Amino acid sequence: MTDFKPEEITHPPMDQLQGFEYCIDSNPSWGEAIALGFQHYILALGTAVMIPTLLVPLMGGTDGDKVRVVQTLLFVTGINTLLQTLFGTRLPTVVGGSYAFVVPIISIIHDSSLTRISDDHERFLQTMRAIQGALIVSSSIQIILGYSQLWGIFSRFFSPLGMVSVVSLVGFGLFDRGFPVVGRCVEIGVPMLILFIAFSQYLKHLHARRVPILERFALLISITIIWVYAHILTVSGAYRHRPLLTQINCRTDRANLISSAPWIKIPYPLQWGPPTFDAGHCFGMIAAVLVSLIESTGAYKAAARLASATPPPAYVLSRGIGWQGIGILLDGLFGTGTGSSVSVENVGLLGSTRVGSRRVIQISAGFMIFFSMLGKFGALFASIPFTIFAAVYCVLFGLVAAIGLSFLQFTNMNSMRNLFITGVSVFLGLSIPQYFFRYTTSAQHGPAHTRAVWFNDYINTIFSSPPTVALIVAVFLDNTLDFKDTAKDRGMPWWIRFRTFKGDSRNEEFYTLPFNLNRFFPPS
């Protein structure tokens, strides 16, 4: 038996992920960039439709109200994405609606002062105004933490070891939106999953005019095929006598979006009326803003890897959080019905297409704004069954989770300390939110159930988020357990270069503001 050489079984750590056709500041041709931008727009529709579909009926809204909320959410998502890619972190990230805000929003919906309103439309308007007020006030938390650089200062407690569980659970923590949803309509979901993997991985070497068409546009092609297939099943009467839940998840005509959508409608601030403010609502929403901050931090770290960039320095991370706070403020002013965070599925699509170009995401933001104003056309694309999106999420969320695991390459995983921190933070990050979810499902309220509703919202929101629990556990253990003389094991010699803007020469290439704005806002 021949002796092996260590270099034959080890792989040197890499600052930037290799194998990308286009990185953050390189661009495909305009035609290809527009097609890729449209693909990101289609993917963003899943969350933009699903959140209003969940919340608007509970608020007393009609299908027409739901369509207006979807249009508004897409419109503001486009604006927030442009702001983030131009002036925030400048990473290729879509900033859209977030499930992190669902717990406090449902708490507002069930507020006794709102539920006693007998007229459904009036209840919808009053509830929307209460949500707007809570978002406007709570957005100040991210704005302050971002522009004061406080979040950047706190991020100095992060290490590659601590980020493993946070970033990986940004993906793994969304497992309930993957195959459990696919299983609601397997005849559509499973073919979509198989087709997307086949096109993006097994057939990725098929080229047309030197462009890997199937790899680059696997999402568009597979969604088109399965959408047509689902429509054929719908019109042929395959679901005519099936249970209502099956019809909702499988049929292409159940969303009631196209018939309810206006031809042209431009969202505008305070379109639902003046916001109302309640201290209890605002305190509960602050917890969701903190969760959004932490989940977005993990998503920014993943996006940097998948754009073949270096990790964002603390200054850039804070700048991005500040702009994200302004995004939540815009959510409150326009009335999107929820707050914002980084879209994890769009981060995963960067890896699937191997295109991390900033321009592509900015083009997708243009599509969001354009189609949100043309109601009928936007509603056509938004009528894609959510099961189709869930099949794609199985791949894209997994990719983001794998990026989190890739940070292990900078650490010493032969250290029992590191194994303990990684294992415990990942396990508790999955286990604690799962406990909160099951408790809420069975008891119809969260484990925190006191007379102080704002306190209940705070605890139930924080501990229902896998990345947030992982951050609390990992950062605490990493900075208190055998802390001395473990910097090398934790990966700090590599990480410390990216703490400051001037710590690595590549930071200027990736994160400098456009229009020579850095001379007015010099990085630290």
C-alpha positions as CSV (number, residue, x, y, z in Angstrom):
1,M,0.0,0.0,0.0
2,T,1.5,3.3,-1.1
3,D,2.0,6.1,1.4
4,F,-0.3,9.2,0.8
5,K,0.9,12.7,0.9
6,P,-1.0,15.2,3.2
7,E,-1.3,17.7,0.3
8,E,-3.2,15.1,-1.7
9,I,-6.1,14.9,0.7
10,T,-6.2,18.5,1.9
11,H,-7.6,21.6,0.2
12,P,-6.1,25.0,1.1
13,P,-8.7,27.5,2.4
14,M,-9.8,30.1,-0.1
15,D,-10.9,33.7,0.6
16,Q,-13.1,33.8,-2.5
17,L,-15.2,31.0,-3.8
18,Q,-13.9,29.8,-7.2
19,G,-15.6,28.6,-10.3
20,F,-17.9,31.6,-11.0
21,E,-18.5,32.9,-14.5
22,Y,-19.2,36.4,-13.2
23,C,-18.4,37.8,-9.8
24,I,-19.8,40.8,-8.0
25,D,-18.4,43.5,-10.2
26,S,-18.2,41.6,-13.6
27,N,-21.2,41.6,-15.8
28,P,-22.7,39.2,-18.5
29,S,-23.9,40.6,-21.8
30,W,-27.0,42.9,-21.5
31,G,-29.3,40.2,-23.0
32,E,-28.1,37.6,-20.6
33,A,-28.2,40.0,-17.7
34,I,-31.8,40.9,-18.4
35,A,-32.9,37.2,-18.6
36,L,-31.0,36.4,-15.4
37,G,-32.6,39.5,-13.7
38,F,-36.1,38.3,-14.8
39,Q,-35.3,34.9,-13.3
40,H,-34.5,36.5,-9.9
41,Y,-37.7,38.4,-10.1
42,I,-39.7,35.2,-10.7
43,L,-38.0,33.6,-7.7
44,A,-38.8,36.6,-5.5
45,L,-42.5,36.2,-6.3
46,G,-42.8,33.1,-4.0
47,T,-42.4,35.0,-0.8
48,A,-44.0,38.2,-2.1
49,V,-47.2,36.3,-2.8
50,M,-47.1,33.8,0.1
51,I,-46.9,36.3,3.0
52,P,-49.9,38.4,1.9
53,T,-51.8,35.2,1.1
54,L,-51.2,34.2,4.7
55,L,-51.9,37.5,6.4
56,V,-54.4,39.5,4.4
57,P,-57.4,37.1,5.0
58,L,-56.7,37.1,8.7
59,M,-56.8,40.9,8.6
60,G,-60.3,40.8,7.0
61,G,-59.0,41.7,3.5
62,T,-60.5,40.6,0.2
63,D,-58.7,39.2,-2.9
64,G,-58.5,42.8,-4.2
65,D,-56.8,43.8,-1.0
66,K,-54.4,40.9,-1.3
67,V,-53.4,41.9,-4.8
68,R,-52.7,45.5,-3.7
69,V,-50.5,44.2,-0.8
70,V,-48.6,41.9,-3.2
71,Q,-48.1,44.8,-5.6
72,T,-46.9,47.1,-2.8
73,L,-44.6,44.5,-1.4
74,L,-43.0,43.9,-4.8
75,F,-42.7,47.6,-5.5
76,V,-41.0,48.3,-2.2
77,T,-38.8,45.2,-2.6
78,G,-37.5,46.7,-5.9
79,I,-36.7,50.0,-4.2
80,N,-35.0,48.4,-1.2
81,T,-33.0,46.1,-3.5
82,L,-31.7,49.1,-5.5
83,L,-30.8,51.0,-2.4
84,Q,-29.0,48.0,-0.9
85,T,-27.0,47.2,-4.0
86,L,-26.1,50.9,-4.7
87,F,-25.5,52.3,-1.2
88,G,-25.7,49.5,1.3
89,T,-23.5,46.4,1.4
90,R,-23.4,46.6,-2.4
91,L,-23.7,42.8,-2.4
92,P,-26.0,41.2,-5.0
93,T,-28.9,40.6,-2.6
94,V,-32.7,41.0,-3.0
95,V,-34.2,42.7,0.1
96,G,-37.8,41.5,0.3
97,G,-40.6,40.5,2.6
98,S,-39.6,38.5,5.7
99,Y,-41.4,35.7,7.7
100,A,-39.5,37.0,10.8
101,F,-42.3,39.6,11.2
102,V,-45.2,37.1,11.1
103,V,-45.4,36.4,14.9
104,P,-45.8,40.1,16.0
105,I,-48.0,40.9,13.0
106,I,-50.4,38.0,13.9
107,S,-50.4,39.3,17.4
108,I,-51.5,42.7,16.1
109,I,-54.2,41.1,14.0
110,H,-55.6,39.4,17.1
111,D,-55.5,42.6,19.2
112,S,-59.0,42.9,20.9
113,S,-59.3,46.6,19.8
114,L,-59.1,45.4,16.2
115,T,-61.0,42.1,16.3
116,R,-64.1,43.9,17.7
117,I,-64.5,45.9,14.4
118,S,-67.5,44.3,12.6
119,D,-66.9,45.6,9.1
120,D,-64.2,43.4,7.5
121,H,-62.8,46.1,5.2
122,E,-62.6,48.6,8.0
123,R,-60.8,46.0,10.2
124,F,-58.4,45.3,7.3
125,L,-57.5,49.0,7.0
126,Q,-57.2,49.6,10.8
127,T,-55.0,46.5,11.1
128,M,-52.8,47.6,8.2
129,R,-52.4,51.0,9.8
130,A,-51.4,49.4,13.2
131,I,-48.8,47.3,11.4
132,Q,-47.5,50.3,9.6
133,G,-47.0,52.3,12.8
134,A,-45.2,49.4,14.5
135,L,-42.9,49.0,11.5
136,I,-42.1,52.7,11.3
137,V,-41.1,52.9,14.9
138,S,-39.2,49.6,15.1
139,S,-37.2,50.4,11.9
140,S,-35.3,53.0,14.0
141,I,-33.5,50.1,15.7
142,Q,-31.7,48.9,12.6
143,I,-31.1,52.5,11.4
144,I,-29.4,53.4,14.7
145,L,-27.5,50.1,15.0
146,G,-26.4,50.5,11.4
147,Y,-25.4,54.1,11.0
148,S,-23.9,54.4,14.5
149,Q,-21.6,51.4,13.7
150,L,-22.8,49.6,16.8
151,W,-23.6,46.5,14.9
152,G,-20.2,46.6,13.3
153,I,-18.6,46.9,16.7
154,F,-20.6,43.9,17.9
155,S,-19.6,41.9,14.9
156,R,-16.0,42.0,16.2
157,F,-17.1,39.2,18.5
158,F,-17.8,37.0,15.4
159,S,-15.4,34.4,14.1
160,P,-15.5,31.9,11.3
161,L,-16.4,29.3,13.9
162,G,-19.3,31.3,15.2
163,M,-20.5,32.1,11.7
164,V,-20.7,28.4,10.7
165,S,-24.0,27.7,12.6
166,V,-25.5,31.2,11.9
167,V,-25.0,31.1,8.1
168,S,-25.8,27.4,7.8
169,L,-29.1,27.8,9.7
170,V,-30.1,30.7,7.5
171,G,-30.6,27.9,5.0
172,F,-31.3,24.8,7.1
173,G,-33.7,26.7,9.4
174,L,-36.1,27.1,6.4
175,F,-36.5,23.3,6.0
176,D,-40.3,23.6,6.7
177,R,-40.7,25.7,3.5
178,G,-39.1,23.0,1.4
179,F,-40.3,19.4,1.1
180,P,-43.2,19.7,3.6
181,V,-44.7,22.1,1.1
182,V,-43.7,20.0,-1.9
183,G,-45.6,17.1,-0.3
184,R,-48.8,19.0,-0.5
185,C,-48.9,18.5,-4.2
186,V,-46.3,15.8,-5.1
187,E,-47.4,15.5,-8.7
188,I,-46.2,19.0,-9.3
189,G,-43.5,19.5,-6.7
190,V,-41.4,16.3,-7.2
191,P,-41.2,16.7,-11.0
192,M,-40.1,20.3,-10.5
193,L,-37.4,19.3,-8.0
194,I,-36.1,16.6,-10.3
195,L,-36.2,18.8,-13.4
196,F,-34.4,21.7,-11.6
197,I,-31.6,19.5,-10.4
198,A,-31.2,17.8,-13.8
199,F,-31.0,21.1,-15.7
200,S,-28.8,22.9,-13.2
201,Q,-26.4,20.1,-12.4
202,Y,-26.4,17.1,-14.8
203,L,-27.1,19.0,-18.0
204,K,-25.1,22.1,-17.2
205,H,-22.4,21.4,-19.8
206,L,-24.9,21.8,-22.7
207,H,-24.0,25.1,-24.3
208,A,-25.7,27.3,-26.9
209,R,-23.5,30.0,-28.4
210,R,-21.0,29.3,-25.6
211,V,-23.5,30.0,-22.9
212,P,-24.5,27.1,-20.5
213,I,-28.2,27.7,-21.1
214,L,-29.6,24.9,-19.0
215,E,-27.4,25.7,-16.0
216,R,-27.8,29.5,-16.3
217,F,-31.6,29.4,-16.8
218,A,-32.6,26.1,-15.1
219,L,-35.1,28.0,-12.9
220,L,-36.9,29.7,-15.8
221,I,-37.0,26.6,-18.0
222,S,-38.2,24.2,-15.3
223,I,-40.8,26.6,-13.9
224,T,-42.2,27.2,-17.4
225,I,-42.5,23.4,-18.1
226,I,-44.0,22.5,-14.8
227,W,-46.3,25.5,-14.8
228,V,-47.7,24.5,-18.2
229,Y,-48.0,20.9,-16.9
230,A,-49.9,22.1,-13.8
231,H,-52.2,24.2,-16.0
232,I,-53.0,21.2,-18.1
233,L,-53.9,19.2,-15.0
234,T,-56.1,22.1,-13.8
235,V,-58.1,22.6,-17.0
236,S,-58.4,18.9,-17.6
237,G,-60.3,18.5,-14.4
238,A,-57.7,16.4,-12.5
239,Y,-58.5,18.3,-9.3
240,R,-62.2,18.8,-9.7
241,H,-63.2,16.4,-6.9
242,R,-60.1,16.7,-4.8
243,P,-60.0,18.2,-1.2
244,L,-59.9,22.0,-1.0
245,L,-56.4,22.0,0.4
246,T,-55.1,20.0,-2.6
247,Q,-56.8,22.4,-5.0
248,I,-55.2,25.4,-3.3
249,N,-51.7,23.9,-3.6
250,C,-52.0,22.3,-7.1
251,R,-54.4,24.4,-9.2
252,T,-53.1,27.4,-11.3
253,D,-56.4,29.3,-11.0
254,R,-56.8,29.3,-7.2
255,A,-54.8,32.4,-6.3
256,N,-57.6,34.8,-7.6
257,L,-54.9,37.3,-8.4
258,I,-55.4,37.9,-12.1
259,S,-59.2,38.6,-11.9
260,S,-58.7,40.9,-8.9
261,A,-55.7,42.8,-10.2
262,P,-56.1,46.3,-11.8
263,W,-54.4,46.9,-15.1
264,I,-52.3,49.8,-13.7
265,K,-51.8,50.7,-10.1
266,I,-48.9,52.6,-8.7
267,P,-48.3,52.1,-4.9
268,Y,-47.7,55.3,-2.9
269,P,-46.9,56.1,0.7
270,L,-49.8,56.1,3.2
271,Q,-52.2,54.6,0.6
272,W,-54.1,52.8,3.4
273,G,-54.5,55.9,5.5
274,P,-52.4,57.4,8.4
275,P,-50.5,54.9,10.5
276,T,-51.6,54.3,14.1
277,F,-49.1,53.8,16.9
278,D,-49.3,51.5,19.9
279,A,-46.4,51.0,22.4
280,G,-47.2,47.3,22.8
281,H,-47.3,46.7,19.0
282,C,-44.0,48.5,18.6
283,F,-42.1,46.6,21.3
284,G,-43.2,43.3,19.8
285,M,-42.1,44.4,16.3
286,I,-38.7,45.4,17.6
287,A,-38.0,41.7,18.3
288,A,-38.7,40.9,14.6
289,V,-36.4,43.7,13.5
290,L,-33.6,42.2,15.6
291,V,-34.3,38.8,14.1
292,S,-34.3,40.3,10.6
293,L,-30.9,42.0,11.4
294,I,-29.3,38.7,12.4
295,E,-30.8,36.6,9.6
296,S,-29.7,39.2,7.1
297,T,-26.2,39.3,8.5
298,G,-25.9,35.6,7.9
299,A,-27.3,36.0,4.4
300,Y,-24.8,38.8,3.6
301,K,-21.9,36.5,4.6
302,A,-23.3,33.8,2.3
303,A,-23.9,36.3,-0.6
304,A,-20.4,37.5,-0.3
305,R,-19.1,34.0,-0.8
306,L,-21.5,33.3,-3.7
307,A,-20.5,36.5,-5.4
308,S,-16.9,35.5,-5.2
309,A,-16.1,38.5,-2.9
310,T,-14.3,38.8,0.4
311,P,-16.4,38.8,3.6
312,P,-18.0,42.3,4.1
313,P,-16.0,44.3,6.7
314,A,-17.7,45.6,9.8
315,Y,-18.2,49.1,8.4
316,V,-19.9,47.7,5.2
317,L,-22.1,45.4,7.3
318,S,-23.3,48.3,9.4
319,R,-23.9,50.4,6.3
320,G,-26.1,47.6,4.9
321,I,-28.0,47.2,8.1
322,G,-28.7,51.0,8.2
323,W,-30.1,50.9,4.7
324,Q,-32.1,47.8,5.6
325,G,-33.6,49.8,8.5
326,I,-34.6,52.5,5.9
327,G,-36.1,49.7,3.9
328,I,-38.3,48.6,6.9
329,L,-39.3,52.3,7.3
330,L,-40.4,52.3,3.6
331,D,-42.4,49.1,4.3
332,G,-44.2,51.0,7.0
333,L,-44.8,54.1,5.0
334,F,-46.1,52.2,1.9
335,G,-48.0,49.5,3.9
336,T,-46.4,46.2,2.6
337,G,-48.0,44.2,5.5
338,T,-44.5,42.9,6.7
339,G,-40.9,44.0,7.2
340,S,-37.8,43.3,5.1
341,S,-34.8,41.1,5.2
342,V,-32.4,39.5,2.6
343,S,-34.1,37.0,0.4
344,V,-32.3,33.7,1.1
345,E,-33.6,32.0,-2.0
346,N,-32.2,34.7,-4.3
347,V,-28.8,34.3,-2.5
348,G,-28.9,30.5,-3.3
349,L,-29.7,31.3,-6.9
350,L,-26.4,33.1,-7.2
351,G,-24.7,29.8,-6.5
352,S,-27.0,27.7,-8.8
353,T,-26.3,30.0,-11.8
354,R,-22.7,30.7,-10.9
355,V,-23.4,34.4,-11.6
356,G,-22.8,36.7,-8.7
357,S,-23.2,40.0,-10.7
358,R,-24.5,43.0,-8.9
359,R,-26.0,44.3,-12.2
360,V,-28.2,41.3,-12.5
361,I,-29.9,41.9,-9.2
362,Q,-30.4,45.6,-10.0
363,I,-32.1,44.6,-13.2
364,S,-34.4,42.2,-11.2
365,A,-35.3,45.2,-9.0
366,G,-36.3,47.0,-12.1
367,F,-38.6,44.1,-13.1
368,M,-40.2,44.2,-9.6
369,I,-41.0,47.9,-9.8
370,F,-42.3,47.6,-13.4
371,F,-44.5,44.6,-13.0
372,S,-45.9,45.8,-9.6
373,M,-47.4,48.8,-11.4
374,L,-48.8,46.7,-14.3
375,G,-51.2,44.7,-12.1
376,K,-52.5,42.1,-14.6
377,F,-49.1,41.1,-16.0
378,G,-47.6,40.8,-12.5
379,A,-50.5,38.8,-11.3
380,L,-50.1,36.4,-14.2
381,F,-46.6,35.4,-13.0
382,A,-47.7,35.6,-9.3
383,S,-50.3,32.8,-10.0
384,I,-47.5,30.2,-10.2
385,P,-48.4,27.5,-7.5
386,F,-46.3,27.9,-4.4
387,T,-45.5,24.2,-4.5
388,I,-43.3,24.9,-7.5
389,F,-41.3,27.5,-5.6
390,A,-41.0,25.1,-2.6
391,A,-39.3,22.5,-4.9
392,V,-36.7,25.1,-5.9
393,Y,-36.2,26.1,-2.2
394,C,-35.1,22.5,-1.4
395,V,-32.0,23.2,-3.6
396,L,-31.4,26.9,-3.0
397,F,-31.7,26.8,0.8
398,G,-29.4,23.8,0.9
399,L,-26.8,25.8,-1.1
400,V,-26.9,28.7,1.4
401,A,-26.6,26.2,4.3
402,A,-23.5,24.6,2.6
403,I,-21.9,28.0,2.4
404,G,-22.2,28.3,6.1
405,L,-20.5,24.9,6.5
406,S,-17.7,26.0,4.2
407,F,-16.5,28.4,6.9
408,L,-15.2,25.3,8.7
409,Q,-12.2,25.3,6.3
410,F,-10.7,28.3,8.3
411,T,-11.0,26.5,11.7
412,N,-9.4,23.6,13.4
413,M,-12.0,20.9,13.5
414,N,-9.7,18.5,15.3
415,S,-10.3,20.7,18.4
416,M,-12.8,19.3,20.9
417,R,-13.7,22.9,21.8
418,N,-14.6,23.7,18.2
419,L,-16.6,20.5,17.8
420,F,-18.6,21.2,20.9
421,I,-19.4,24.8,19.9
422,T,-20.4,23.9,16.4
423,G,-22.5,20.9,17.4
424,V,-24.3,22.5,20.3
425,S,-25.1,25.8,18.4
426,V,-26.4,24.0,15.3
427,F,-28.5,21.5,17.4
428,L,-30.0,24.1,19.7
429,G,-30.5,26.5,16.7
430,L,-32.8,23.8,15.1
431,S,-34.2,22.3,18.3
432,I,-35.4,25.3,20.2
433,P,-37.3,26.9,17.3
434,Q,-38.9,23.6,16.6
435,Y,-40.1,23.4,20.1
436,F,-41.7,26.9,19.8
437,F,-43.3,25.9,16.5
438,R,-44.8,22.7,17.8
439,Y,-46.0,24.3,21.0
440,T,-47.7,27.1,19.1
441,T,-49.3,24.6,16.7
442,S,-50.8,22.6,19.5
443,A,-51.7,25.4,22.0
444,Q,-52.5,28.1,19.5
445,H,-50.1,30.4,21.3
446,G,-46.4,30.5,22.0
447,P,-44.6,29.1,25.1
448,A,-44.4,32.7,26.3
449,H,-48.0,33.5,27.2
450,T,-48.3,36.2,29.9
451,R,-50.6,39.2,30.2
452,A,-47.8,41.3,28.7
453,V,-48.4,40.7,25.0
454,W,-45.4,42.6,23.9
455,F,-43.2,40.4,26.1
456,N,-44.8,37.3,24.6
457,D,-44.1,38.6,21.1
458,Y,-40.5,39.4,22.0
459,I,-39.7,35.9,23.4
460,N,-41.7,33.9,20.8
461,T,-40.2,35.8,17.9
462,I,-36.6,35.7,19.0
463,F,-36.6,32.0,19.9
464,S,-38.5,30.9,16.8
465,S,-35.6,32.0,14.6
466,P,-32.9,29.3,14.0
467,P,-30.1,31.7,13.0
468,T,-30.9,34.0,16.0
469,V,-30.7,31.1,18.5
470,A,-27.5,29.9,16.8
471,L,-25.9,33.3,17.0
472,I,-26.8,33.7,20.7
473,V,-25.4,30.2,21.6
474,A,-22.3,30.3,19.2
475,V,-21.1,33.8,20.0
476,F,-21.5,33.3,23.7
477,L,-19.7,29.9,23.8
478,D,-17.0,31.1,21.3
479,N,-16.2,34.1,23.4
480,T,-16.3,32.5,26.9
481,L,-15.2,28.9,26.5
482,D,-11.4,28.4,26.8
483,F,-11.1,31.8,25.0
484,K,-7.4,32.3,25.6
485,D,-4.9,30.9,23.1
486,T,-7.6,29.6,20.7
487,A,-7.5,32.4,18.1
488,K,-5.8,30.2,15.5
489,D,-8.3,27.3,16.1
490,R,-11.2,29.7,15.7
491,G,-9.9,31.0,12.4
492,M,-9.1,34.5,13.6
493,P,-5.7,35.0,11.7
494,W,-7.7,34.7,8.5
495,W,-10.8,36.6,9.7
496,I,-9.1,39.6,11.2
497,R,-8.1,40.9,7.8
498,F,-11.7,41.5,6.9
499,R,-12.7,43.3,10.1
500,T,-11.8,46.7,8.7
501,F,-12.3,48.3,5.2
502,K,-8.6,48.8,4.7
503,G,-7.6,45.4,6.1
504,D,-7.6,43.9,2.6
505,S,-7.0,45.7,-0.7
506,R,-9.9,43.8,-2.4
507,N,-12.5,45.5,-0.1
508,E,-12.2,48.7,-2.1
509,E,-12.9,46.9,-5.3
510,F,-16.0,45.1,-4.0
511,Y,-17.5,47.6,-1.5
512,T,-16.6,51.1,-2.5
513,L,-19.7,53.4,-2.9
514,P,-20.6,54.6,-6.4
515,F,-20.4,58.2,-7.7
516,N,-17.2,58.7,-5.7
517,L,-19.4,59.0,-2.5
518,N,-16.6,57.5,-0.3
519,R,-14.9,60.9,-0.1
520,F,-18.0,62.1,1.8
521,F,-18.5,58.9,3.8
522,P,-14.9,57.6,4.4
523,P,-14.9,54.0,5.5
524,S,-13.3,53.0,8.8
